Amino acid sequence: MKNKKIYILAILLIAFSSCKKELDEVNINPNAPEVAQPDYLLTGTTKTTVDTYWGVTNNMNSSLLFAQHWAKVQYTEEDRFIFSNSSFTALWSTGYAQSIAGFNKIIELGDAQGNPNYKAVALVLRSWTFLLLTDAYGDIPYTQAGKIKQFVTPVYDKQKDVYYGILGDLKSAQATLDPTGKVIAGDVIYGNNIASWKKFTNSLRLRIALRIADKDPAKAKQVIDEIQAEGGAYISSNAENAGLKYDVSPQQNPVAASFETRNDYRISKTIVDKLTSLNDPRLPVYASRTENPPQGYVGIPNGSTNSEASAIGLANSSKPGAYFLDPKAPAVILSYAELLFDRAEAAARGFTTENAEDLYKQAIKASFSQYGLTGSAIDDYINQAAVQYDPGNYKKSIGQQKWIALFGQGLEAWAEQRRLDYPQLTASVNTVLNGKIPVRFIYPGTEQSLNGQNYKNAVSSQGADLLTTKLWFDAF
């Protein structure tokens, strides 16, 4: 009887195995590759990441308001800093579930297919994604992030360690990128121009070196010295700006897509007033004229109540400029103007022997050139007393002009304003943070339920999970 049971069980196992094999074969799509292709994955993951960076939640509805580039004319709760722990999920969930996971897969495929350039480009973009995350939240999963088979509940690394880690990753990527190596496809940033990728990588390293400069100047200088010792070049013209060029619908710029169906946003009174006081030729680029006469440039005060914003009105306030509402407008990741401001600051700090004032002037000119503005008006602008470089307070000079040049790049403009503390922005009395402006995103509520202990450890280490808790890099 025992042998009979074993015989029956063996038959059932063979039958099950046969059925499983047949089902596996039936479930194979003959028209789809079983292994992800790095070119399609690179295109898709890059666009998903840039869309999130440039889109509504992380740009228009938060960081652009905090930096007082934009304001809200309707539904002004976000402009008064009324947020919940479900308000900042997009950057976190997309960054980890799609961006980092996708770039990790490309790194794996680059190794498997013997194409180091795929690996290096993905490493650069993954580093940029981690930078966006830590700049916004502070302590984040880094060393265990994206390794779901090993770490279902990844630990949070301290912000300092995240910066140091991605600096190491970028140094590795720089050494791996090879303009004479195998070509890559699906590159919607530089179109397989690996030399430009090397310049972008160094420029990103410089950005991060300055991000940590107030807390660890020795490390910041070490990074800059390493770049120079490697003979590395930086972005050297607006033609080499890192960014994504959009197309017409449905591949349009997320800002343009939002304005197709909604009318919530206007340019901030803060930046309109600043550009007006400086007679800045970028004002007609950054802002549209009001619909109602007398047509001019009218910003909405940040932190207005719904009734206050409504009293100014849709037709009596300025939308962002036509340049930014164009479906094909690029999403800028790192510009030549920013790079020049960074080099100016590095010189001002004594990290290099370059001429800080000259680089500062070049940076302003590069910002004008980015929008097609040329002529003698630029020199007239730079020669104004309010614009001239002040070596005794380089943070004020560079901070103010960099803030203007970063218009539209909400996350980066907000990070730099927090770091340099210029321009000195004022919160409306209508806001809910007792006169303070947010200095971080709060963690998504899902982290408390899905990664509770590591979330608690991060809060214990970094400080309360509040909009007003300063991050490690924000020294002053």
C-alpha positions as CSV (number, residue, x, y, z in Angstrom):
1,M,0.0,0.0,0.0
2,K,2.9,2.4,0.9
3,N,4.6,1.7,-2.5
4,K,1.3,2.3,-4.3
5,K,0.9,5.8,-2.6
6,I,4.4,6.7,-3.6
7,Y,3.8,5.7,-7.2
8,I,0.6,7.8,-7.3
9,L,2.4,10.8,-5.8
10,A,5.2,10.4,-8.4
11,I,2.7,10.4,-11.3
12,L,1.0,13.5,-9.8
13,L,4.3,15.4,-9.5
14,I,5.2,14.5,-13.1
15,A,1.8,15.7,-14.3
16,F,2.1,18.9,-12.4
17,S,5.6,19.5,-13.7
18,S,4.4,19.0,-17.3
19,C,1.4,21.3,-16.8
20,K,3.7,24.0,-15.3
21,K,6.1,23.8,-18.2
22,E,3.2,24.0,-20.7
23,L,1.7,27.0,-18.8
24,D,5.1,28.7,-18.7
25,E,5.4,28.3,-22.5
26,V,1.9,29.5,-23.0
27,N,2.6,32.7,-20.9
28,I,5.7,33.7,-23.0
29,N,4.9,36.6,-25.3
30,P,6.8,35.8,-28.6
31,N,6.6,39.5,-29.5
32,A,8.3,40.8,-26.4
33,P,11.9,40.4,-25.2
34,E,12.3,38.4,-22.0
35,V,15.2,40.5,-20.9
36,A,14.8,44.3,-20.6
37,Q,16.6,46.3,-23.3
38,P,18.9,49.0,-21.8
39,D,18.0,51.6,-24.5
40,Y,14.3,51.5,-23.9
41,L,14.8,51.3,-20.2
42,L,17.1,54.3,-20.2
43,T,14.6,56.4,-22.2
44,G,11.7,55.5,-20.0
45,T,13.4,55.8,-16.7
46,T,15.0,59.1,-17.6
47,K,11.7,60.6,-18.7
48,T,9.9,59.3,-15.6
49,T,12.5,60.8,-13.3
50,V,12.6,64.2,-15.1
51,D,8.8,64.4,-15.2
52,T,8.7,63.9,-11.5
53,Y,11.4,66.5,-10.9
54,W,9.8,69.1,-13.2
55,G,6.1,68.3,-12.5
56,V,3.3,69.5,-10.3
57,T,3.9,67.9,-6.9
58,N,7.6,68.5,-6.4
59,N,8.0,71.6,-8.4
60,M,4.9,73.7,-9.0
61,N,3.0,72.8,-5.8
62,S,5.9,73.0,-3.3
63,S,9.5,73.9,-4.1
64,L,8.7,76.7,-6.5
65,L,6.4,78.2,-3.8
66,F,9.0,77.8,-1.1
67,A,11.6,79.5,-3.3
68,Q,9.1,82.3,-4.1
69,H,9.4,81.9,-7.8
70,W,5.8,81.0,-8.3
71,A,2.7,81.6,-6.2
72,K,-0.9,80.3,-6.2
73,V,-3.9,82.3,-7.3
74,Q,-6.4,79.5,-6.5
75,Y,-6.5,76.8,-3.9
76,T,-3.7,78.5,-2.0
77,E,-3.3,76.0,0.8
78,E,0.1,74.7,-0.4
79,D,1.3,78.3,-0.6
80,R,0.4,78.6,3.1
81,F,2.3,75.4,3.8
82,I,-0.7,73.4,4.7
83,F,0.6,69.9,3.9
84,S,0.1,66.3,5.2
85,N,2.2,63.2,5.2
86,S,0.6,62.2,1.9
87,S,1.6,65.5,0.2
88,F,5.2,64.5,-0.7
89,T,4.9,60.9,-1.8
90,A,5.6,61.4,-5.6
91,L,9.3,62.1,-5.3
92,W,9.8,59.3,-2.8
93,S,7.7,56.6,-4.5
94,T,8.8,57.4,-8.1
95,G,12.4,57.9,-7.0
96,Y,12.7,54.5,-5.4
97,A,10.2,52.3,-7.2
98,Q,10.9,53.5,-10.7
99,S,14.0,55.7,-11.0
100,I,16.5,53.9,-8.8
101,A,15.1,50.5,-9.6
102,G,15.3,51.3,-13.3
103,F,18.8,52.7,-13.2
104,N,20.0,49.7,-11.1
105,K,18.7,47.4,-13.9
106,I,20.6,49.4,-16.5
107,I,23.8,49.1,-14.5
108,E,23.2,45.4,-14.3
109,L,22.6,45.2,-18.1
110,G,25.6,47.3,-18.8
111,D,27.8,44.8,-17.0
112,A,26.0,41.8,-18.5
113,Q,26.3,43.2,-22.1
114,G,29.9,44.5,-21.7
115,N,28.9,48.1,-22.2
116,P,30.4,50.2,-19.5
117,N,28.9,53.5,-20.8
118,Y,25.4,52.2,-20.1
119,K,26.5,51.4,-16.5
120,A,28.2,54.8,-16.0
121,V,25.3,56.9,-17.4
122,A,22.8,55.0,-15.2
123,L,25.1,55.6,-12.3
124,V,25.2,59.3,-12.9
125,L,21.4,59.5,-13.2
126,R,20.9,57.4,-10.1
127,S,23.2,59.7,-8.2
128,W,21.2,62.7,-9.3
129,T,18.0,60.9,-8.2
130,F,19.5,60.3,-4.7
131,L,20.6,63.9,-4.6
132,L,17.0,65.1,-5.2
133,L,15.8,62.8,-2.5
134,T,18.3,63.7,0.2
135,D,18.1,67.4,-0.6
136,A,14.4,67.2,0.0
137,Y,14.0,64.7,2.9
138,G,17.4,64.5,4.6
139,D,18.3,61.0,5.8
140,I,17.1,58.4,3.2
141,P,17.7,54.8,2.3
142,Y,20.8,54.7,0.1
143,T,23.1,51.7,0.7
144,Q,20.2,49.3,0.8
145,A,17.9,51.1,-1.6
146,G,16.6,49.3,-4.7
147,K,17.7,45.9,-3.4
148,I,14.2,44.6,-2.7
149,K,15.2,40.9,-2.7
150,Q,17.8,41.6,0.0
151,F,16.2,44.5,1.9
152,V,12.4,44.8,2.1
153,T,12.7,47.5,4.8
154,P,15.9,49.4,3.9
155,V,17.7,51.4,6.6
156,Y,18.0,55.2,6.3
157,D,21.6,56.5,5.8
158,K,22.5,59.8,7.3
159,Q,22.5,62.7,4.8
160,K,26.2,63.2,5.2
161,D,26.9,59.6,4.2
162,V,24.5,59.8,1.2
163,Y,26.4,62.8,-0.1
164,Y,29.7,61.1,0.3
165,G,28.3,57.9,-1.2
166,I,27.1,59.6,-4.4
167,L,30.3,61.6,-4.7
168,G,32.1,58.2,-4.8
169,D,29.6,56.9,-7.3
170,L,30.1,59.9,-9.6
171,K,33.9,59.6,-9.3
172,S,33.5,55.9,-10.4
173,A,31.2,56.9,-13.2
174,Q,33.6,59.6,-14.4
175,A,36.4,57.0,-14.6
176,T,34.2,54.5,-16.5
177,L,32.7,56.9,-19.1
178,D,34.6,56.3,-22.4
179,P,34.0,58.5,-25.4
180,T,35.8,55.9,-27.6
181,G,33.9,53.0,-26.1
182,K,30.7,51.3,-27.1
183,V,27.8,53.5,-28.1
184,I,24.6,53.7,-26.1
185,A,21.0,54.1,-27.4
186,G,18.0,55.6,-25.8
187,D,19.9,58.6,-24.3
188,V,17.4,61.5,-24.3
189,I,19.8,63.8,-22.5
190,Y,23.0,63.9,-24.6
191,G,22.2,61.5,-27.5
192,N,25.3,59.3,-26.9
193,N,27.7,62.2,-26.5
194,I,29.8,60.6,-23.8
195,A,32.1,63.5,-23.6
196,S,29.2,65.7,-22.6
197,W,28.2,63.1,-20.0
198,K,31.7,63.4,-18.5
199,K,31.3,67.2,-18.3
200,F,27.9,66.8,-16.6
201,T,29.3,64.3,-14.1
202,N,32.0,66.7,-13.0
203,S,29.5,69.5,-12.8
204,L,27.3,67.4,-10.6
205,R,30.3,66.6,-8.4
206,L,31.0,70.3,-8.0
207,R,27.4,71.0,-7.1
208,I,27.5,68.4,-4.3
209,A,30.9,69.5,-3.1
210,L,29.4,73.0,-2.5
211,R,26.3,71.5,-0.9
212,I,28.5,70.1,1.9
213,A,31.0,73.0,1.9
214,D,29.6,74.7,5.0
215,K,29.7,71.5,7.0
216,D,32.9,69.8,5.7
217,P,35.0,72.3,3.7
218,A,38.0,69.9,3.6
219,K,35.9,67.2,1.9
220,A,34.5,69.8,-0.5
221,K,38.0,71.0,-1.5
222,Q,39.2,67.4,-1.8
223,V,36.5,66.6,-4.4
224,I,37.3,69.8,-6.4
225,D,41.0,68.9,-6.3
226,E,40.3,65.4,-7.5
227,I,38.3,66.7,-10.5
228,Q,41.2,69.1,-11.4
229,A,43.8,66.3,-10.9
230,E,41.8,64.1,-13.2
231,G,42.0,66.8,-15.9
232,G,38.2,66.8,-16.0
233,A,36.2,69.4,-17.8
234,Y,32.9,71.0,-16.8
235,I,29.8,72.0,-18.8
236,S,31.3,74.8,-21.0
237,S,28.3,76.3,-22.9
238,N,24.5,76.4,-22.9
239,A,24.6,73.9,-25.7
240,E,25.8,71.4,-23.1
241,N,23.2,72.1,-20.5
242,A,21.9,68.8,-18.9
243,G,18.2,68.5,-19.4
244,L,15.3,66.9,-21.2
245,K,13.8,68.5,-24.3
246,Y,10.1,67.8,-24.5
247,D,7.8,67.6,-27.5
248,V,4.2,68.2,-28.4
249,S,1.3,66.4,-26.5
250,P,1.4,63.8,-25.1
251,Q,5.1,64.2,-24.6
252,Q,4.9,67.8,-23.6
253,N,6.5,69.6,-20.7
254,P,4.7,68.8,-17.4
255,V,4.2,72.6,-16.8
256,A,2.5,73.1,-20.1
257,A,0.4,69.9,-19.5
258,S,-0.8,71.4,-16.2
259,F,-1.8,74.7,-17.7
260,E,-3.8,72.9,-20.4
261,T,-6.4,72.0,-17.8
262,R,-5.8,74.2,-14.7
263,N,-5.1,77.8,-13.9
264,D,-3.8,77.7,-10.3
265,Y,-0.4,79.3,-10.6
266,R,1.1,82.7,-11.1
267,I,4.5,84.2,-10.9
268,S,5.5,85.3,-7.4
269,K,5.4,89.0,-6.4
270,T,8.8,88.5,-4.7
271,I,10.6,87.7,-7.9
272,V,8.6,90.2,-10.0
273,D,9.6,93.0,-7.6
274,K,13.2,91.9,-7.6
275,L,13.4,91.8,-11.4
276,T,11.6,95.1,-11.7
277,S,13.9,96.8,-9.2
278,L,16.9,95.6,-11.2
279,N,15.4,96.4,-14.6
280,D,16.1,92.8,-15.4
281,P,15.6,91.9,-19.1
282,R,14.6,88.3,-18.0
283,L,11.2,89.6,-16.6
284,P,9.4,89.2,-19.9
285,V,10.8,85.7,-20.3
286,Y,9.9,84.6,-16.8
287,A,6.4,86.3,-16.7
288,S,3.5,86.9,-19.0
289,R,1.7,90.2,-19.2
290,T,-1.6,90.4,-17.5
291,E,-4.7,89.9,-19.6
292,N,-6.5,93.0,-18.4
293,P,-5.2,96.5,-19.1
294,P,-3.0,98.2,-18.2
295,Q,-1.1,95.1,-19.2
296,G,2.0,94.6,-17.1
297,Y,3.8,92.1,-14.8
298,V,1.9,91.5,-11.6
299,G,2.9,88.8,-9.2
300,I,0.8,87.2,-6.5
301,P,2.1,87.5,-2.9
302,N,3.1,84.1,-1.6
303,G,1.0,82.9,1.2
304,S,-2.2,84.7,0.1
305,T,-5.5,83.4,1.3
306,N,-7.9,82.2,-1.3
307,S,-9.9,85.5,-0.9
308,E,-6.8,87.7,-1.1
309,A,-5.6,85.9,-4.3
310,S,-9.1,86.0,-5.8
311,A,-9.3,89.8,-5.1
312,I,-6.3,90.3,-7.4
313,G,-7.8,88.0,-10.0
314,L,-6.8,85.6,-12.8
315,A,-6.8,88.3,-15.5
316,N,-4.9,90.9,-13.4
317,S,-2.0,88.7,-12.4
318,S,0.9,87.2,-14.5
319,K,1.2,83.6,-15.5
320,P,4.7,82.2,-16.0
321,G,6.2,83.4,-19.3
322,A,5.4,81.8,-22.7
323,Y,8.8,80.2,-22.7
324,F,7.9,78.0,-19.7
325,L,4.4,77.3,-20.9
326,D,5.7,76.0,-24.3
327,P,5.0,72.2,-24.6
328,K,8.6,71.8,-25.9
329,A,10.3,73.8,-23.2
330,P,13.2,71.8,-21.7
331,A,13.4,70.6,-18.1
332,V,16.8,71.8,-17.0
333,I,18.8,69.6,-14.7
334,L,22.1,71.5,-14.6
335,S,22.9,74.6,-16.6
336,Y,26.0,76.4,-17.7
337,A,25.0,79.4,-15.7
338,E,24.7,77.3,-12.5
339,L,28.1,75.7,-13.2
340,L,29.7,79.2,-13.5
341,F,28.1,80.3,-10.3
342,D,29.5,77.2,-8.6
343,R,33.0,77.8,-10.0
344,A,32.7,81.4,-8.7
345,E,31.8,80.2,-5.3
346,A,34.5,77.6,-5.2
347,A,37.0,80.4,-6.0
348,A,35.5,82.7,-3.4
349,R,35.9,80.0,-0.8
350,G,39.5,79.6,-1.7
351,F,39.0,76.1,-3.1
352,T,40.5,77.2,-6.5
353,T,42.6,80.0,-7.8
354,E,40.1,81.2,-10.4
355,N,38.7,84.7,-10.5
356,A,35.4,84.7,-8.6
357,E,34.2,88.0,-9.8
358,D,34.9,87.2,-13.5
359,L,33.1,83.8,-13.2
360,Y,30.2,85.6,-11.5
361,K,29.8,87.9,-14.4
362,Q,30.1,85.1,-16.9
363,A,27.4,83.2,-15.0
364,I,25.0,86.1,-15.3
365,K,25.7,86.4,-19.0
366,A,25.2,82.7,-19.5
367,S,21.8,83.0,-17.8
368,F,20.8,85.7,-20.3
369,S,22.1,83.7,-23.2
370,Q,20.1,80.7,-22.1
371,Y,17.0,82.6,-23.0
372,G,18.4,84.2,-26.2
373,L,19.1,87.6,-24.5
374,T,22.1,89.5,-25.9
375,G,23.4,93.0,-26.4
376,S,24.7,95.9,-24.4
377,A,21.8,95.7,-21.9
378,I,23.6,92.8,-20.3
379,D,26.7,94.8,-19.5
380,D,24.4,97.7,-18.2
381,Y,22.7,95.2,-16.0
382,I,25.9,93.8,-14.5
383,N,27.4,97.2,-13.9
384,Q,24.5,98.2,-11.6
385,A,25.6,98.7,-8.0
386,A,22.9,96.2,-6.8
387,V,24.3,93.6,-9.1
388,Q,28.1,94.1,-8.9
389,Y,30.0,91.3,-7.1
390,D,30.7,91.8,-3.4
391,P,33.8,89.8,-2.4
392,G,33.0,90.6,1.3
393,N,29.6,88.8,1.0
394,Y,29.9,86.4,-1.9
395,K,26.9,84.4,-0.6
396,K,24.7,87.4,-1.0
397,S,25.9,88.2,-4.5
398,I,26.0,84.7,-5.8
399,G,22.9,83.6,-3.9
400,Q,20.7,86.4,-5.3
401,Q,21.8,86.0,-8.9
402,K,21.8,82.2,-8.8
403,W,18.2,82.3,-7.4
404,I,17.2,84.4,-10.4
405,A,19.0,82.2,-12.8
406,L,17.4,79.0,-11.4
407,F,13.9,80.3,-12.1
408,G,11.6,77.3,-12.8
409,Q,14.0,74.8,-11.2
410,G,12.1,74.6,-8.0
411,L,14.0,71.8,-6.1
412,E,17.4,73.2,-7.0
413,A,16.5,76.9,-6.3
414,W,15.0,75.9,-3.0
415,A,18.1,73.9,-2.0
416,E,20.5,76.7,-2.9
417,Q,18.4,79.3,-1.1
418,R,18.5,77.2,2.0
419,R,22.2,76.7,1.7
420,L,23.3,80.2,0.9
421,D,20.5,82.0,2.8
422,Y,20.1,84.5,0.0
423,P,17.9,86.0,-1.0
424,Q,16.4,86.4,2.4
425,L,12.8,85.4,1.9
426,T,9.9,86.3,4.2
427,A,6.9,84.1,5.0
428,S,3.4,85.5,4.9
429,V,1.5,86.0,8.1
430,N,-1.1,83.7,6.6
431,T,1.2,80.7,6.6
432,V,1.0,78.1,9.3
433,L,4.7,77.7,10.4
434,N,5.0,80.7,12.6
435,G,6.9,82.9,10.1
436,K,9.1,80.1,8.8
437,I,9.5,78.7,5.3
438,P,9.7,74.9,4.9
439,V,13.3,73.6,4.9
440,R,12.5,70.0,4.0
441,F,9.8,67.6,2.8
442,I,8.2,65.4,5.4
443,Y,8.4,61.7,4.9
444,P,5.5,59.9,3.2
445,G,3.1,58.4,5.6
446,T,3.6,55.0,4.0
447,E,7.1,54.9,5.5
448,Q,5.6,54.8,9.0
449,S,3.4,51.8,8.2
450,L,5.7,49.9,5.8
451,N,9.2,50.7,7.2
452,G,8.3,51.8,10.7
453,Q,11.4,51.0,12.7
454,N,13.8,52.5,10.2
455,Y,11.6,55.5,9.9
456,K,11.6,56.0,13.7
457,N,15.4,55.6,13.8
458,A,15.8,58.3,11.1
459,V,13.5,60.7,13.0
460,S,15.4,60.0,16.2
461,S,18.7,60.8,14.5
462,Q,17.7,63.7,12.3
463,G,15.0,65.4,14.3
464,A,11.2,65.6,14.2
465,D,9.5,64.8,10.9
466,L,8.5,68.4,10.4
467,L,8.7,70.9,7.6
468,T,10.8,73.1,9.9
469,T,13.5,70.6,10.9
470,K,16.8,71.7,9.3
471,L,18.8,69.2,7.3
472,W,22.5,68.4,7.8
473,F,23.7,70.4,4.9
474,D,21.7,73.5,5.9
475,A,24.3,74.9,8.4
476,F,23.1,78.4,9.0
